[in-house]
Amino acid sequence: MSFLKAHRISVTYGDAPILERVDLSVEEGALVTIVGASGCGKSTFLRILLGQERPTAGEIRVDGKVLAKEPDEGRGIVFQRYSVFPHLSVLGNLMLPAEIEGSKVLARLFGARRRAARETAEAMMAKIGLAHAADRYPAQLSGGMQQRLAIGQALLKRPRILLLDEPFGALDPGTRRDMQEMLIDLWRETGMTVFMVTHDIQEAFHLGTRLLVFDKIRHDPQFPAAYGATITYDIPLRGAQPRDAPDIAGLAALSAPGFARPAASGAGTPDTEQTRRPIP
């Protein structure tokens, strides 16, 4: 049985369809990269996976159970904008989840529980490369350091699913490469399932074990918003490790007209060739 299964997901805002009949099955431990034109529903799909938004139709199941209606600690998310608390230091940001959980009124721990929370936060700082910046505030950090902090926050509750919405889009190329390597290392270490939206096709091929392309398969020039997007390509990338995947292989095929993704049930294993079928 698949770890995560989306069945006939559709989303409509008013009379404007955003997503139409999205079907997807994902095995646990996959690193799924998602590309597509701006406004095609990629971030909407992430919000549905998070539980922040409900689909108009369809359902998502995790381990055979319908996805919880609200975000929970089993799912973490990192946005392109650095979602950290500006009034807290690096250490304070990383201790906050434990303090809120352990003291819902004061949001502050004392004694042995505070020492344990600090040790956990310090271990995460070392893992994300911020041990030297424990006392700095977000305004004193570079963009890459702020995003490391945001990822560290998301990982503190050991989520089974990590959602990344263009997390490296605002970073310079050198910092971006460093962050990509850090993500790969964390993914390998934790075994979590990752869904990552990106506009960089090279990044999608480099990081992913599986690549999804969101697009509309129906277009009306007179009414461009008449139809929603779906998964038009589902490409298993060779090899179980992201850095082994071909960086640019098959790019030309992504824009080839008249093809859609294979059957929604799984798209094969990472070692299989991509298959495609014409749009009926």
Secondary structure by P-SEA (a helix, b strand, c coil): cccbbbcbbbbbccccccccccccccccccbbbbbbcccccaaaaaaaaaccccccccccccccccccccccccbbbbcccccccccccaaaaaaaaaaaaacccccccccaaaaaaaaaaaaaaaaaccccccccccccccaaaaaaaaaaaaacccccbbbbccccccccaaaaaaaaaaaaaaaaaccbbbbbbbccaaaaaacccbbbbbbbccccccccccbbbccccccccccccccccccccccccccccccccccccccccccccbbbbccc
